[in-house]
Amino acid sequence: MNIRFTEDKKIAILELDNIEIKETQDAIDLLGNCYFVGASKIVIKKENLIPDFFELKTGIAGEILQKFSTYQMQLAIVGDYSEINSKSLNDFIFESNKAGKITFVSSMEEALEN
């Protein structure tokens, strides 16, 4: 994993364009690496997640996001969500953004400011 940290080490940014998080253990590894450095937030791209993450019936999103919640690590997932046709996924994204710990944003700037 190629992780860049902001100057104050509070935000970790995964800097790859390919799938890095295929299962829960991958998320745990990322969390551990970032937590060890002292980060309180991780920013990843939508493309870093296995496509099944966005199929809520698979349960992968729930498993992975539960780890972020358990370890009290903020997560921002950067991507284009405008073409999502699933009401349940849109509702999930809306509720996550409302709570603010796990956010789905459209730009890196938005991910870094929240």
C-alpha positions in Angstrom: 0.0 0.0 0.0 1.2 3.5 -0.9 0.0 5.7 2.0 0.8 9.5 2.1 0.3 11.4 5.4 -0.6 15.0 5.7 2.1 17.1 7.3 0.6 16.8 10.8 0.1 13.1 10.2 -3.6 13.3 11.1 -4.9 12.3 7.7 -3.7 9.2 5.7 -4.3 9.2 2.0 -4.2 5.9 0.1 -2.5 6.9 -3.2 -3.3 4.1 -5.6 -5.9 3.8 -8.3 -6.4 0.0 -8.2 -8.3 -2.2 -5.8 -6.5 -2.4 -2.5 -9.3 -3.4 -0.1 -10.7 -6.7 -1.2 -11.7 -8.1 2.2 -12.1 -7.1 5.8 -8.5 -8.0 6.7 -7.2 -5.5 4.1 -9.1 -2.8 5.8 -7.7 -3.9 9.2 -4.2 -3.8 7.8 -4.8 -0.2 6.5 -6.3 0.8 9.8 -3.4 -0.6 11.8 -0.8 1.1 9.6 -2.5 4.5 9.9 -3.4 4.2 13.6 0.2 3.4 14.4 1.4 6.7 12.9 -1.3 8.6 14.8 -3.8 9.3 11.9 -7.4 10.0 12.9 -8.7 9.9 9.3 -8.1 7.8 6.2 -9.0 8.9 2.7 -9.4 6.4 -0.1 -10.8 6.4 -3.6 -13.9 4.5 -4.6 -11.7 2.5 -7.0 -9.6 1.2 -4.0 -12.6 -0.9 -2.9 -13.8 -4.1 -4.4 -17.0 -3.5 -6.4 -18.9 -5.8 -4.0 -18.4 -3.2 -1.3 -21.2 -1.2 -3.0 -23.5 -4.2 -3.2 -24.9 -3.9 0.3 -26.4 -7.4 0.3 -22.9 -8.9 0.3 -22.3 -7.4 3.8 -18.7 -6.4 2.9 -19.4 -2.7 3.4 -20.9 -3.4 6.8 -18.0 -5.5 7.9 -15.3 -3.0 6.8 -17.1 0.1 8.1 -17.7 -1.6 11.4 -13.9 -1.8 11.8 -13.5 1.9 11.2 -16.3 2.5 13.8 -14.7 0.2 16.3 -11.3 1.8 16.1 -12.9 5.3 15.9 -11.1 6.2 12.7 -12.8 8.5 10.3 -13.0 7.4 6.6 -13.7 9.4 3.5 -14.3 7.6 0.2 -13.8 9.8 -2.8 -15.7 9.0 -6.0 -18.5 9.8 -8.3 -21.8 8.6 -6.8 -24.1 10.4 -9.1 -25.0 7.3 -11.2 -26.0 5.0 -8.3 -29.4 3.5 -9.1 -29.8 1.6 -5.8 -32.2 3.3 -3.3 -30.7 1.3 -0.4 -27.1 2.3 -1.3 -28.2 6.0 -1.8 -29.9 5.9 1.6 -26.8 4.2 3.1 -24.5 7.0 1.7 -26.9 9.7 2.9 -27.1 8.3 6.5 -23.3 7.8 6.6 -22.6 11.3 5.5 -25.1 12.7 8.0 -23.3 10.9 10.9 -20.0 12.2 9.6 -17.6 9.5 10.7 -17.7 7.7 7.3 -18.3 10.0 4.4 -18.7 9.5 0.7 -17.5 12.6 -1.1 -16.9 13.7 -4.7 -13.4 15.3 -4.4 -10.2 15.0 -2.5 -10.6 18.6 -1.3 -13.9 17.7 0.3 -12.4 14.6 1.9 -9.6 16.6 3.4 -11.7 19.5 4.8 -14.3 17.4 6.6 
